[in-house]
Amino acid sequence: MIEISTDKDKLDIDIIHNFLVNAYWSLGRTREDVEKTIKHCLCFGVYKDNKQIGFARVSTDYVVFTYLMDVFILPEYRGNGHAKELIKTILDEPVLESCTVWMLKTNDAHGLYEQFGFKNATNSEIIMERILK
């Protein structure tokens, strides 16, 4: 059994940073960067036996838009449905219930997110982005 919490005081910054610094989407992210992103986002920690085993965060205006980021389960805990439980918990979070636009980027987890209704952008001609790194 796992616990999923939005209590930022429970987050283990070392575990989060150690994972993200090596993830393809956040290579080289500093601990200070991780702390700043946590401060400014709604965060979800995943715990098993009081040890953090996963994480996700959302950037949101709490009314319309939510952007899902930095989703992970530590490798040794994968394959047990924890990622599915995490995504379901995020999508069911009451403070996000009015949000009608959800976005994320992934290179390798399309199958996970498709189970929850995410799909490739159909109106990509109206979606714009500015990426500096």
N, C-alpha and C positions, 0 to 999 in steps of 0.2 A: 504494500500500500504506500502511495506517495501522498505528500501534502503539497499544495500549490498555494502560494501566499503573495500578496502584494505589499507586504511589510518590508520596506527598504532596510530597516534595521537588522533584518535576518540575513540579508544578502552577504555572501562571502566574496568580497571584491577580488581576492587573490584567485579564486577558482574562475570567476568570470573573466578576469584579465588574462590569466594563463591560457584559457581556451581561445579567447578572441584574438590575442596577439598572433596566433598561428592559423586562424580561420581564413579561407580564401577571400572573404568579403571584408576583412578587417585587419589584414596583415600589418603588423607593426604598431597597432593602436596602443598608445601609452596608457599607463594606469590612470594618469590624470584625465585623459580623454574618457576612459571608461567611467570614472567617477562623475564627470560632467554630464555624460549621457544619462546616467542613472538619475542624477539630480533633476533633470529636465523631462523625464519620461515616466509613464506608468509602467512599472516593472513587475515581472512575475518570476518568483524563484520556485524551483522544483526541488523538493527535499525527500530523501528516503533515510529513515533512521537518523533524523536530525542532521544529515549531511546534505549539502547542496549538490544536486546532480544535474541541474538544468537551469535554463534562464530564457527569458524573452522580454522584450520591451516594446512599447508602442508609443509613438509620437502622435498626439491627437489634440483636436480642439474641443473634444467631448460633446460635440453637437453634430458635425457632419463627417469629418474626415479622420481616418485612423491609418497609420502606416506601421506595419509590423516589421520588427527588426531583431537581429542578433538572437535568433531562435536556435537553441541547441540543447541536446541531452549529451552528457559525457559518454564517450564511446563504450565504456564498459557497462553502461545501463541501457543501451539501445536494444531494440527488438522486443521490448516488453509493453509497447503501447503507451509509453510515457509521453512521447511527442504528441500523439493524438489527444491524450488527456489534457495536455498543456494548451493546445490550440482550441479545443472545445471550451476550456475554462476561460480563455481570453475572449472568445467570441460570445460567451454567455455573461461576461462581466457587466453588471448592471449599469455602471457609470458610462458604458459605451453603447448602451442600447439604442440611442437615437442616431448613432453614426450609420450613414448609408453608403459611404464610400470607404472601402478597405483596399489597401494596396500593399504589395510586398515585392521584393525581387529575390529570385533564387536561380542558381545554376543547376541544382541537383535534387530538389525536393518537390518537384511538381506533383508527383503522385500523392504525397501527404496533403498538400494544400487543396488539390482537386477534390478530395474527399469532403471538404468543407465548403465547396462551392466556388473556390477561386478558379479562375481560368485566365488564359492569355488575354491581354487587352484587345477587345474587338474594335474599339475606336481609337486605335493607336495614332491616327492622324490628328487627334485633338489632344493627345498627351504629349507634353513637352518636358524636357529635363535639362538641367545644366549640371554637368559633372566636372569638377575641377581637378580631381585626382585620378 
